[in-house]
Amino acid sequence: MKNRINTKVIKIISGNKVTRLNVQVADTQRKREKGLMFVGKLPENEGMLFVFSEEIYGGFWMKNTFIPLSIAFLDSYGVILKILDMVPCIEDYCPTYDPGIFYYYAIEVNLGWFEKNQIKEGDYVKFN
């Protein structure tokens, strides 16, 4: 049986502006480890929401990821603490993109999506 990924729409609040994003939810260790590996194209307003059961510290890597991504790291309230850009890696050794902070959630989108939508650190995400 395939490991189904559930999807949902989240809202990112930036001042008076609300931006909707369709996300696949990676809420198990297996789903988080796979992430967006081997994905050839990510539609414009889609991404992946990584949900952790507790606050974590550490980074993400792009092993076997074919598309450039931006990633936002969020606290337990959904506040965006840090945004990083990441490049694809199909090598044996891939760098880790470490925000240097503790976080509960991470959102991966196409490279530059946050900037294009004027979403920045300090903005927040409503999950429901």
Secondary structure by P-SEA (a helix, b strand, c coil): ccbbbbbbbbbbbcccbbbbbbbbccccaaaaaacccccccccccbbbbbbbccccccccccccccccbbbbbbcccccccbbbbbbbbcccbbbbbcccccccbbbbcccccccccccccccccccc
